[in-house]
Amino acid sequence: MEKQKKVYCGSGKKRNETWIQITINPDKLKEHIKEYNGSKFIKLNINLLNEPDKFGKDVSVSVDTYEPKNEKKESDLPF
């Protein structure tokens, strides 16, 4: 299985046990927009870091780029 390259699109800080504040760069999301039933979506991974980075951010935001392989077999049957 090929490892997906992470697409970092934002960061943030954990403010308390129930509040995480993040900032996202929309330019990094454009090519990852998916459409379903006429609505647009982007799957994101939000990770709490063990230690703050050099900017004091302890939350990392990346695009979920996982695409499951389509294992459905096609046949000649119309149903």
HELIX and SHEET records of a PDB file:
HELIX    1   1 PRO A   26  LYS A   28  5                                   3    
HELIX    2   2 LYS A   30  HIS A   32  5                                   3    
SHEET    1   A 4 TRP A  19  ILE A  24  0                                        
SHEET    2   A 4 VAL A   7  ASN A  16 -1                                        
SHEET    3   A 4 VAL A  59  VAL A  63 -1                                        
SHEET    4   A 4 LEU A  44  LEU A  48 -1                                        
SHEET    1   B 2 LYS A  34  TYR A  36  0                                        
SHEET    2   B 2 SER A  39  PHE A  41 -1                                        
END                                                                             
